[in-house]
Amino acid sequence: MHTRNDEIDGGLLVEGELEFAGFTTGTVHVTAGATLLLTGTAADLLIEPGGRAIVRGTVSGAVMNGGKVEIHGMVGNVVDTGPAASTQLMPNAVVRGNLL
């Protein structure tokens, strides 16, 4: 798994396996077949069907989940966007908004 620990002014496209420990002001977009381990901070998170994310850090805005997401950290709203979406809230997870 590749690791990035930088500050991004804008979004980030994940097309493979990535641990992101940095900060981004935009949307982190996880494509089908990709895996993200988020230990840093993102404004928003978009997971396509077939994509996977593990959130141990913070998503200050929305998690738009069409794939699989495991939330251990803090997020705003969580929206499952399709019938194949799977959201797991772990015991330490904090959802500050709505879970839809």
C-alpha positions in Angstrom: 0.0 0.0 0.0 1.3 3.4 -1.0 1.3 6.2 1.7 0.8 9.9 1.2 1.2 12.5 3.9 0.9 15.9 2.3 -1.5 18.8 2.1 -3.6 19.0 -1.0 -5.6 22.1 -2.1 -8.3 20.3 -3.9 -9.4 16.7 -4.4 -7.6 13.3 -4.6 -8.4 10.4 -6.9 -7.7 6.9 -5.5 -7.3 4.2 -8.2 -5.2 1.7 -6.3 -4.3 1.0 -2.6 -3.5 4.2 -0.7 -3.1 5.3 2.9 -3.7 9.0 3.1 -2.4 10.6 6.3 -2.5 14.2 5.0 -5.0 16.9 4.6 -7.2 17.7 1.6 -9.6 20.6 1.0 -11.6 18.7 -1.6 -13.2 15.3 -2.2 -11.3 12.1 -2.0 -12.7 9.9 -4.8 -12.2 6.1 -4.4 -12.8 4.3 -7.7 -14.1 0.8 -8.3 -11.5 -1.8 -7.2 -9.5 0.8 -5.1 -8.9 0.8 -1.4 -8.3 3.8 0.8 -7.1 3.9 4.4 -7.8 7.4 5.6 -5.8 8.4 8.7 -5.7 12.1 7.8 -8.4 14.6 7.0 -10.7 15.0 4.0 -13.4 17.5 3.2 -15.6 14.8 1.6 -15.3 11.2 0.6 -16.9 9.6 -2.4 -16.7 5.8 -2.8 -17.8 4.2 -6.1 -19.5 0.8 -6.2 -16.7 -1.8 -5.9 -14.5 0.7 -4.0 -13.5 0.4 -0.3 -12.5 2.8 2.4 -11.5 2.6 6.0 -11.8 5.9 7.8 -9.6 6.2 10.9 -9.2 9.9 10.5 -11.7 12.7 9.8 -14.2 13.5 7.0 -15.4 17.0 7.9 -18.3 16.8 5.3 -20.1 13.9 3.7 -19.3 10.3 3.1 -21.1 9.3 -0.1 -20.8 5.6 -0.2 -21.6 3.4 -3.2 -19.2 0.7 -2.1 -17.9 -0.4 1.3 -16.8 1.8 4.1 -15.7 1.1 7.7 -15.8 4.1 10.0 -13.6 4.2 13.1 -13.0 8.0 13.1 -15.2 11.1 12.8 -17.4 12.0 9.9 -20.2 14.4 9.0 -23.1 12.9 7.1 -23.1 9.4 5.7 -25.2 8.6 2.7 -25.4 5.1 1.1 -25.9 5.9 -2.6 -26.9 2.5 -3.9 -28.2 -1.0 -3.1 -24.7 -2.5 -2.9 -23.4 0.1 -0.4 -22.3 -1.2 3.0 -21.5 1.1 5.9 -20.0 -0.3 9.1 -19.9 2.0 12.2 -17.2 0.8 14.6 -17.6 1.3 18.4 -15.4 4.5 18.4 -17.0 6.1 15.3 -18.5 9.5 15.6 -21.2 10.7 13.0 -21.9 14.4 13.6 -24.7 14.5 11.0 -27.2 12.2 9.5 -26.8 8.5 8.6 -28.9 8.0 5.5 
